């Protein structure tokens, strides 16, 4: 047994599993501090498979529950109530009395405990429909909101009753929120309770709830997506920041994207864990809304194409208005476009350093380049892509020396091993020179000629040797 599993020394007399240990605990209980009582309940009432000190005998288990249900502290009574099973027609008078004690407790928290555990059904079940209702029961959303707030959260906690949060939230939005019967924050609390602890990680990993299949997961996600247009912005924002979608397994239901306003679209477009490349490109190319454009390009899922920047980094426009727009667009992409490749980022920064007088590379560019390098390198499977992007950077560095942007800067000579590419060099156009060189040879051929390529560095990133 590791030291982490050993109980505190002063609690050991209560944890040896003997009848005498229970008698010791009965006499000491009221004098124990709250943290000790919580610890003892968590261990002694646990399943034997999860803790070796858990109680073995059912009568000892029930005796500890009864002791805790008499405690002055409501949280201790709540912990005990969570361990009481649901009603059964074979229950003894003692078991029924225990359940009644919980139901008549002065604390809402205690009375909600069994509801939270799913050991009793939600108290707002609709009228029965025979066998179909027994298999797939329906619940009255209006009655849900008549329950005290703690009970609502307990019901919304995932349990075996397959509670659906969608209809109660739709009902509250149309019937209760307008007249102030419930608040938006109360609705958001119900939604967050339903999503559960660590919901962003679980949904991102497309991980079904415990005891449920991928089929149930897909059903849950579809239901939550359909909820987005029907609820207030706070709730829609919670969902839009976490729901998976945009791929074959979890497609976004038809009509949802079209129903979103610009504020909700920003929530969706800026996410890194969701597809929607076509939608991002649409807003990047067409939208006059700065927030939407920024959200679209700030996701690593946005694919910036070489074609997108070729007209921006090739030659500085001679007309002042056009030149200002060109530099402004370059600055925008250099500052926000996290999906750009390393060579695209370098090309934009190279031009801005020469065309924008107040441009500071470390302020607008190096952070994104460092982030991308670390993401590719730490991604494991992205290391092949990382190696190719570093190779592209080195070819671009060569192109910069062969075709300087400034007319007063002398170009360098092409290495002997690359003499066959002499015609690919365009004066004062390092970007097009790079594109010509890169397309003229496969990556493996450039790797073989690495000794003729300049070295590169990335701020705050240790280049692998």
JOJOVEN-V284804 format. One record per residue. RES is the residue in one small letter. PHI is phi in radians with two decimals (* if undefined). Layout:
res=RES phi=PHI
res=RES phi=PHI
This chain:
res=x phi=*
res=x phi=-1.32
res=x phi=-1.07
res=x phi=-1.14
res=x phi=-1.62
res=x phi=-1.34
res=x phi=-1.28
res=x phi=-0.98
res=x phi=-0.98
res=x phi=-1.23
res=x phi=-1.75
res=x phi=-1.00
res=x phi=-1.08
res=x phi=-1.70
res=x phi=-2.22
res=x phi=-1.63
res=x phi=1.38
res=x phi=-1.65
res=x phi=-1.00
res=x phi=-1.14
res=x phi=-1.07
res=x phi=-1.16
res=x phi=-1.16
res=x phi=-1.00
res=x phi=-1.14
res=x phi=-1.07
res=x phi=-1.36
res=x phi=-1.58
res=x phi=-0.91
res=x phi=-1.16
res=x phi=-1.63
res=x phi=-1.36
res=x phi=-1.24
res=x phi=-0.99
res=x phi=-1.10
res=x phi=-1.21
res=x phi=-1.13
res=x phi=-1.09
res=x phi=-1.10
res=x phi=-1.10
res=x phi=-1.12
res=x phi=-1.14
res=x phi=-1.56
res=x phi=-1.20
res=x phi=-1.68
res=x phi=-1.30
res=x phi=-1.26
res=x phi=-1.05
res=x phi=-1.25
res=x phi=-1.73
res=x phi=-2.66
res=x phi=-1.18
res=x phi=-1.60
res=x phi=-1.11
res=x phi=-1.12
res=x phi=-1.62
res=x phi=-1.52
res=x phi=-1.03
res=x phi=-1.16
res=x phi=-1.20
res=x phi=-1.01
res=x phi=-1.18
res=x phi=-1.12
res=x phi=-1.20
res=x phi=-1.06
res=x phi=-1.09
res=x phi=-1.08
res=x phi=-1.24
res=x phi=-1.20
res=x phi=-1.61
res=x phi=-1.15
res=x phi=-1.25
res=x phi=-1.49
res=x phi=-1.14
res=x phi=-1.18
res=x phi=-1.13
res=x phi=-1.10
res=x phi=-1.09
res=x phi=-1.07
res=x phi=-1.20
res=x phi=-1.09
res=x phi=-1.13
res=x phi=-1.59
res=x phi=-1.52
res=x phi=-1.21
res=x phi=-1.23
res=x phi=-1.17
res=x phi=-2.51
res=x phi=-1.11
res=x phi=-1.61
res=x phi=-1.06
res=x phi=-1.39
res=x phi=-0.99
res=x phi=-1.13
res=x phi=-1.17
res=x phi=-1.14
res=x phi=-1.15
res=x phi=-1.12
res=x phi=-1.11
res=x phi=-1.15
res=x phi=-1.07
res=x phi=-1.18
res=x phi=-1.14
res=x phi=-1.83
res=x phi=-1.08
res=x phi=-1.19
res=x phi=-1.70
res=x phi=-1.07
res=x phi=-1.07
res=x phi=-1.16
res=x phi=-1.16
res=x phi=-1.59
res=x phi=-1.06
res=x phi=-1.21
res=x phi=-1.09
res=x phi=-1.08
res=x phi=-1.38
res=x phi=1.35
res=x phi=-1.44
res=x phi=-2.25
res=x phi=-1.26
res=x phi=-1.00
res=x phi=-1.45
res=x phi=-2.23
res=x phi=-1.18
res=x phi=-1.29
res=x phi=-1.00
res=x phi=-1.11
res=x phi=-2.26
res=x phi=1.21
res=x phi=-1.08
res=x phi=-1.05
res=x phi=-1.18
res=x phi=-1.18
res=x phi=-1.37
res=x phi=-2.36
res=x phi=-1.16
res=x phi=-1.90
res=x phi=-2.17
res=x phi=-1.46
res=x phi=-1.11
res=x phi=-1.16
res=x phi=-1.22
res=x phi=-1.00
res=x phi=-1.39
res=x phi=-1.46
res=x phi=-1.29
res=x phi=-1.02
res=x phi=-0.92
res=x phi=-1.13
res=x phi=-1.12
res=x phi=-1.08
res=x phi=-1.16
res=x phi=-1.12
res=x phi=-1.16
res=x phi=-1.24
res=x phi=-1.10
res=x phi=-1.01
res=x phi=-2.57
res=x phi=-1.27
res=x phi=-1.52
res=x phi=0.93
res=x phi=-1.08
res=x phi=-1.86
res=x phi=-1.45
res=x phi=-1.13
res=x phi=-1.14
res=x phi=-1.02
res=x phi=-1.26
res=x phi=-1.10
res=x phi=-1.08
res=x phi=-1.11
res=x phi=-1.11
res=x phi=-1.55
res=x phi=-1.86
res=x phi=-1.90
res=x phi=-1.10
res=x phi=-1.06
res=x phi=-1.76
res=x phi=1.40
res=x phi=-1.13
res=x phi=-2.25
res=x phi=-1.84
res=x phi=-1.10
res=x phi=-1.14
res=x phi=-1.11
res=x phi=-1.15
res=x phi=-1.11
res=x phi=-1.09
res=x phi=-1.09
res=x phi=-1.11
res=x phi=-1.11
res=x phi=-1.14
res=x phi=-1.15
res=x phi=-1.13
res=x phi=1.55
res=x phi=-1.11
res=x phi=1.12
res=x phi=-1.14
res=x phi=-1.13
res=x phi=-1.14
res=x phi=-1.12
res=x phi=-1.21
res=x phi=-1.09
res=x phi=-1.43
res=x phi=0.92
res=x phi=-1.74
res=x phi=-1.08
res=x phi=-1.13
res=x phi=-0.97
res=x phi=1.48
res=x phi=-2.09
res=x phi=-1.71
res=x phi=-1.09
res=x phi=-1.07
res=x phi=-1.11
res=x phi=-1.06
res=x phi=-1.09
res=x phi=-1.10
res=x phi=-1.05
res=x phi=-1.15
res=x phi=-1.07
res=x phi=-1.10
res=x phi=-1.22
res=x phi=-1.07
res=x phi=-1.19
res=x phi=-1.36
res=x phi=-0.95
res=x phi=-1.24
res=x phi=-1.74
res=x phi=-2.11
res=x phi=-1.06
res=x phi=-1.04
res=x phi=-1.03
res=x phi=-1.25
res=x phi=-1.06
res=x phi=-1.12
res=x phi=-1.03
res=x phi=-1.24
res=x phi=-1.21
res=x phi=-1.52
res=x phi=-2.36
res=x phi=-1.20
res=x phi=-1.29
res=x phi=3.04
res=x phi=1.48
res=x phi=-2.22
res=x phi=-1.15
res=x phi=-1.29
res=x phi=-2.20
res=x phi=-1.21
res=x phi=-1.32
res=x phi=-0.96
res=x phi=-1.01
res=x phi=1.57
res=x phi=-1.22
res=x phi=-1.05
res=x phi=-1.17
res=x phi=-1.49
res=x phi=-1.41
res=x phi=-1.46
res=x phi=-1.11
res=x phi=-1.11
res=x phi=-1.24
res=x phi=-1.11
res=x phi=-1.06
res=x phi=-0.94
res=x phi=-1.34
res=x phi=-1.19
res=x phi=-1.45
res=x phi=-1.30
res=x phi=-1.66
res=x phi=-1.86
res=x phi=-2.36
res=x phi=-1.27
res=x phi=1.35
res=x phi=-1.10
res=x phi=-1.10
res=x phi=-1.15
res=x phi=-1.11
res=x phi=-1.16
res=x phi=-1.06
res=x phi=-1.29
res=x phi=-1.12
res=x phi=-1.47
res=x phi=-1.94
res=x phi=-1.30
res=x phi=-1.58
res=x phi=-1.49
res=x phi=-1.08
res=x phi=-1.12
res=x phi=-1.17
res=x phi=-1.09
res=x phi=-1.13
res=x phi=-1.12
res=x phi=-1.13
res=x phi=-1.51
res=x phi=-1.40
res=x phi=-1.49
res=x phi=-1.21
res=x phi=-1.37
res=x phi=-1.35
res=x phi=-1.71
res=x phi=-1.41
res=x phi=-1.58
res=x phi=-0.98
res=x phi=-1.06
res=x phi=-1.10
res=x phi=-1.94
res=x phi=-1.00
res=x phi=-1.31
res=x phi=-1.58
res=x phi=-1.94
res=x phi=-1.50
res=x phi=-2.48
res=x phi=-1.32
res=x phi=-1.08
res=x phi=-1.39
res=x phi=-1.44
res=x phi=-1.05
res=x phi=-1.06
res=x phi=-1.15
res=x phi=-1.14
res=x phi=-1.11
res=x phi=-1.15
res=x phi=-1.10
res=x phi=-1.18
res=x phi=-1.10
res=x phi=-1.19
res=x phi=-1.08
res=x phi=-1.10
res=x phi=-1.06
res=x phi=-1.19
res=x phi=-1.11
res=x phi=-1.50
res=x phi=-2.04
res=x phi=-1.41
res=x phi=-1.44
res=x phi=-1.58
res=x phi=-1.18
res=x phi=-1.32
res=x phi=-1.05
res=x phi=-1.26
res=x phi=-1.13
res=x phi=-1.05
res=x phi=-1.11
res=x phi=-1.10
res=x phi=-1.14
res=x phi=-1.17
res=x phi=-1.05
res=x phi=-1.26
res=x phi=-1.14
res=x phi=-1.06
res=x phi=-1.80
res=x phi=-1.84
res=x phi=-2.12
res=x phi=-1.17
res=x phi=-1.76
res=x phi=-1.49
res=x phi=-2.06
res=x phi=-0.96
res=x phi=-1.16
res=x phi=-1.34
res=x phi=-2.01
res=x phi=-2.30
res=x phi=-1.08
res=x phi=-1.10
res=x phi=-1.18
res=x phi=-1.16
res=x phi=-1.11
res=x phi=-1.07
res=x phi=-1.15
res=x phi=-1.05
res=x phi=-1.16
res=x phi=-1.13
res=x phi=-1.17
res=x phi=-1.22
res=x phi=-1.40
res=x phi=-1.33
res=x phi=1.31
res=x phi=-1.18
res=x phi=-1.44
res=x phi=-1.22
res=x phi=-1.14
res=x phi=-1.12
res=x phi=-1.05
res=x phi=-1.05
res=x phi=-1.22
res=x phi=-1.19
res=x phi=-1.15
res=x phi=-1.11
res=x phi=-1.09
res=x phi=-1.02
res=x phi=-1.21
res=x phi=-1.15
res=x phi=-1.17
res=x phi=-1.03
res=x phi=-1.10
res=x phi=-1.09
res=x phi=-1.10
res=x phi=-1.37
res=x phi=-1.38
res=x phi=-2.40
res=x phi=-1.08
res=x phi=-1.14
res=x phi=-1.43
res=x phi=-1.18
res=x phi=-1.54
res=x phi=-1.75
res=x phi=-1.32
res=x phi=-1.28
res=x phi=-1.48
res=x phi=-1.50
res=x phi=-1.28
res=x phi=-0.98
res=x phi=-0.99
res=x phi=-1.21
res=x phi=-2.05
res=x phi=-1.00
res=x phi=-1.18
res=x phi=-1.76
res=x phi=-1.00
res=x phi=-1.24
res=x phi=-1.51
res=x phi=-1.48
res=x phi=-1.86
res=x phi=-1.04
res=x phi=0.97
res=x phi=-2.52
res=x phi=-1.11
res=x phi=-1.17
res=x phi=-1.19
res=x phi=-1.08
res=x phi=-1.05
res=x phi=-1.03
res=x phi=-1.11
res=x phi=-1.14
res=x phi=-1.12
res=x phi=-1.37
res=x phi=-1.40
res=x phi=-2.50
res=x phi=-1.28
res=x phi=-0.92
res=x phi=-1.10
res=x phi=-1.21
res=x phi=-1.19
res=x phi=-1.06
res=x phi=-1.19
res=x phi=-1.93
res=x phi=-0.99
res=x phi=-1.15
res=x phi=-1.65
res=x phi=-1.79
res=x phi=-1.13
res=x phi=-1.37
res=x phi=-2.28
res=x phi=-2.42
res=x phi=-2.30
res=x phi=-1.05
res=x phi=1.02
res=x phi=-2.50
res=x phi=-1.47
res=x phi=-1.13
res=x phi=-1.14
res=x phi=-1.40
